[in-house]
Amino acid sequence: MSRRLALGLALVLALALTGCVREGDDRRSGSPTSLLNTQPPEVVASQLAATEPGKHLPLRAGERRMTLTMPSAYTPSAPTGTGTDDYRCFLLDPHLKKDVWLTGSNVLPGNPAVVHHVILFRVPPEKVAEAEAKDAESPDDQGWTCFGGTGLAGDFSNIDDASWLAAWAPGGDETKVQDGYGVRLDAGSRIVMQVHYNLLKGSAPDVSSTELRWTNGKRDLTPLHTYLMPAPVEMPCRPDHDDGPLCDRDAAVADVMSRFGSAGNTNSLLHLLCGTEAKPSNTTSCTRTVGRGMTVIGVAGHMHLLGRSIRIEVDPDTPDARTILDIPVWNFDNQGTKPIQPVHLDPFDTVRVTCHHVQWLRDVLPAFQGIPDKYVIWGEGTTDEMCLGMLQVAFDDES
């Protein structure tokens, strides 16, 4: 893939890739296991508030914790005046004078009755001024509205080495990366904490915090990186719900472009990346050829609210084919990285992501109340979709 194309892919997403989530960590009602062959439940305030706090994991030699807290109390509300969700980004300052390794994370919800899940993003020093300007757009240090990512320009343009930190859901324990690994955080960096607030049972003020595990930047650790595998989305309206104006693909594309500007062209760029054509389907996939040697130690997937299943395969359609991630029933609020036995990829090996989306989820999810079907393509908004596989990797030439 050309550098020009890679830089053009402004993938505005929300993922967890650094903290490794182990099976059983999410003790919240409505986990993926209980949802097999069913529909997603409404996670209401009483369920969130009743979830027991996650557990701390023992610190390893040389590790410490820092706690970063929202600047002031924020009372969530639906950004458009209707709906049951508020996604808010808060800019946090770890006051780093020297480089450090991040080795894990945790979240301390200030008001468990409204905090639905949290995602952490890294802001490198060269992006801090832009983040501060974004933060200044809202009064009283109360952050800014965001959904698919931080909303900063070109957030995820480097699909071979993206800049995300971690995710958390109620009941999740503190996470840590495998021994000997870390994510580099440069001096002067900031953290964006995106909080998804649940408004099904009303609103109340919140002051949440995140805990970051870190160690000295001079230690000899292997750097971890995030390798992205996006695929375009071309989901048509249902046959019996196809009379709306946005069920026409051209109209739907124009709608995304009007809302996200040049970033609305991501779907077309993904067709170029994946060598695919724009054909209506509820299932999409993309196969990428690896350009450098790497070892995969964790995997994750990302879709939005109409996602149903996602799978990641290594060397598909060959005798060496392996499935390294298989989520048969997608849960938007359980996007943490899943550790795997290390899998080594040589240059020219292939990886494939496959996603399945369904429009009928509109009929059962509160976020779509009163919103008719539309032709859905890749986009940042709640009612748009994404298909993204992620690999947590260590590159051979950095080991």
N, C-alpha and C positions, 0 to 999 in steps of 0.2 A: 504494500500500500504506500502511496506517495505521501511525503510529508505534508504537502498541500491539502490532500484529502483528510489526513489525520487531524490537522489543525482546523479543518472546516467542521468537524464533528463536535459541535458544542453540546455534549450530552448532559442535559440537566437532570440529574438523578438523585436518589436518596438511598444510600446503602450502608451496610456495615461490612467492613472487610478486615479490620485489624484485630478486633477481639474475637477469639474463637469461642463459639457457643457450643456447649456439649449437650447431647441428648438428655432431656429431662430437666434442663435448666428453667424452661418456661413453665411455671406452675399455674398460669392463669387459666381460667375457664375458657374453653374453646380452642385448645391447642390443635395442631394439625392432626394428631392421632385420632382425636375424638371427632374430627370433621370428615374422615374418610367417607366418601359417597354421600355426603350431606351438604347443606348450605352453610355459609359462615353465620355465626350467631351475632347478635347485638351485644357488644361488651359495654355494660352500663356502669354507672358510677359505683354502685354497691359492689360489683365484682372487682373493680379496680381497687377500691379502698380496702377490701377484705383480703387482698393478696399479700402474703407475708413478704417482708423485705428479703432481698437476695443476701447471700452470704459472702463475706470476705474470704479470699483465698490467701494462704500464707505468703508473705513476701519472701522472695529469694535474696540471696546474698547481694548486697549493693543496691537493691531496689528501695524506692521510697514512693510515697503518695503525695500528690498535690490536689487540693480541692478548689474548684472554680465554681462560683455562684453567680446566678443572674444578678445584674446590677440593682434591680428593684422588683417589687411585686408586679405581676402582670395578671389582669383579669381577662381570660380569653372570650372571644366572641366570633361568630361567623363573619368572615371578611366581607361577604356580599350582603349581609343582613339576613340571609336564610341558610339553612343547612345545619349540620350537627358536628362539624369539624373545624378546627382552627390550627393551622400549621404556622408556627412562629419561630423565627431565627433570632438568637441572642449572641452577641459578640462578647467573647470571654478572653481575658488577657492573662496568660500564665507568667508574664514578666520574666521571660527567659533572657538571661545575659549570656548564656553559653548554649551550645548545641546539646541536645539530650536524645536519648533513645526512649521512645514510648513502648512499654511492654504489656500494657493492659488497661482496662477501664472499668468504671462502674458509674451508676447514676443514682442519685438520692432525690427522689421526687418530693418536692415540697408539699404538694397537695395530691395524694394518691387518687383522690376521687375524680380528678380531671386529667391527670397525666396518662396518656394512652400509650405512647412510646417516645423514645428519644434517639436521635442520630447525631453523631459528632463528625465535623468536617475540619480539616486542616486549612489554615490560611497562611501561606508563606509570606515572608517579609515584603516581597514586592507587590503583594495584593492587599496589604493592610490598609493603605490609604483609601482604596476603593471600598473596602469593607467598612471603614469608619464613616465614609460618606453615606453609604447605604444605611448604616445605623442611625446617622443623624437625620435621616428623612422622617423618622418617627420621634415624637416628643417623649421626654421623661425616661430615656434609657430603656424603652420597652421593646426594642428589636423591630423586626419587620416581617411582613407576611411572606411566606415561602411554602412551596410544596415539594417539587421534585428535586430541589437542591437548595443551595444558598441564595441563588439569584444573582451571583456575581458573574461578570462577563467571562465567557470562555472557561467556565468552571471545570469542565471535564473534557477538554479538547484532546488531551493526550490519552488515547485509549490503551496504549501499551504500558502506561505507568500513571494511573490516576491517583488522586490525593484525598483519600477518605480515611477515617479513623475507626469508628465503632458504632454499634447500635445497641439499644437496650429496650426490653419490654418488661412490664411488671412481673415480678417473680424471678427475673433473671439474676443469677449470681454475678459477682465480679468476674471478669474474663481476663485471661492472660495469654500471651503468645507462647509458642513452644520455646523451651530452653535454647539459648544461643542465638535468638532472633530478636529483632526490634524494628520499629519504624522511626526513621530519623525526623526530628523536629528541630528546625534551625532556630538559632537565637533571633528574637524579635517576632517570632510567629504568633499568631492568634488561633483561637478555636471558635468555630461557630457551633452552637448547640441548637439543633432544631427540635422543638417539642411539638408533638401532635396532641392537641387537647380534645377530649371527648365532651361533647355538649348535649348528649342525649337526655341527661337528667339535670340540665342547668349548668351554671357557671359559677366559679369561685376563684379568688386570687391564688396565685402560685408563685413560689420562689424556689426553683429547683437548682440542684448542683450536680456537677460531675466530678468524679475522682479519677485521676490519671496515674497509673503506675509508670515510673520512669527510673532511669539509671543514667550514670555519667556518659556523656557523649564520646568520651575517649576510650570506652570499653570496646573490645574486639568482638562485635556482634555482626551477624549476617543481616544485611538490610532486606526488609520485606517490601514488596511492591504489589500493586493491584493491576492485573491484566484483564481488560474488558472485552467481552464478546457480545456486542449488540446485534440485534436483528430488526429489520423494519416491521411495521405492523400495518395490516390491511384488513381490518375486521369490518365486514358489511353489516348493515341493519338486518334484523330478522325479517323473514318474508311477510309476516303479518304485522310488522311495525315499520314498514319502509316508505311511508307516505310523508315523512317529515322533510323539511328543506335540506337538512344536513345529512340526509341519507344519500345524497348525490356526492360522489367522491370529490369532484372539483370544488364543490361548495365547502366540504369539510376541510380540504386542504387550505382553501382561502381563509377559513375561520381560524385555523391554527396559525397561519402566517400573520393574521391580523392581531393575534394575541401575543405572539412570541417573536415577531419580526424575523430576522434572518435565521434564528434558531428553529423557526418553524419548517425550515428546509431540511432538517436532519433526516427525515424519513427517506427523501430522495438520495441523500448522500449515503445512507445505509444500503440502499439498493446497489449503488456503485461499489461499495465495500464488499458486499456479499455476492455480487454477481447475480442478483435476483431481479424479477420483474414485478410490477405493481398489479397483482391479481388478488381479488377478494378471497379471503380465507380466514378461518378462525385459528389456524395453525401456521406458525412461521418458524423459520430456522435460518441459521447462518453458520457457515463453516469457515474458520480462519486458519491460515497457515502460519505456524510459529516462525518468527524470524531470528530468534536467538535461543540458545539452550537455557532451560530453566527447570526448577523443581517446584512442583505444586504441593503445598502443604495444607491448603484450605480452599473451600469452594462456597459460593453463595449465588443466589439468583435474585432478580428484581423484576417485578411487574407492578402494575397498579391494581385497582380494585376489581377489574374485570378479568384478571388473570385466574386461570384454573389449575394449570400444571406447568412444570418446567423441568427440563432435563439437560444435563451437560455430559457430552461424550468425548473421549479422547481416541484419536485415530479411528473414527467411524468408518464402516464399510471396508475394514481390513481385518486380517486374522488377529491383530493386536487390539481390537476395539474393546474399550472399557467404559462403563458408565460411572462417573465420579460424583454426580449429583442427580437425584431423582425425587422430586417433590410432587406426589400425585394429586394433592389438594393444596393449592397455594393459600397462604395466610399472609396478608400484607404486613401484619404486625409481628411477624417472626422471620426477620430477614438476616439474622446473624450468620456469620461464617461458620461452616461446619468443618472441623478438622478431618483430614483424611490421612491414610498412610501415604507417605511421600511418593509422588509419581513424577518421573523425570521425562521431560520432553526435549527432543533434539530439534535443531533447526530443520524445517520442512515437515515436521509432524503437524497433524491437524487437530483442531478442537471444534466441536459443534454445540451450539445451544439451540434448543427447540422449545417453543412456548405454545400453549393453547389458551385462548381467551374465549369467554362466553358472554353474550349480551343478556342472557336471562338473569344474571346477577343484579341487573338494574332493578328487577322487581322485588328484591329482598334486602337490598342494602340501603340504609337511610340516606347515605350521601347522594343517591340518585333520585330521591323523592321529587316527583314533578318534572324530572328531566327526561325527555323522550329519547328514543334510539337515535344514534347518529353513526355515520361511517367513521370508524375510529382509526387514526394513524398515530405514529409516534409523536408524543407531545408531553409537555411538562405538567399540565393541569390534572386535577382530580379525575375529570371525566375523559381524559386522554389515556393512552396506554404506552407501555414500554415492554420490551423483551430484552433482557440483559443477563448474561452469565458473567460471573467474576471468578478469577483465579487469584488466590493469594500465593505469590511466588517469590522465590529467590533466584536471581539470575546467576548463571554459571560464572560469568566473568567478574562477579563481585564476591564470590565465595572465597 
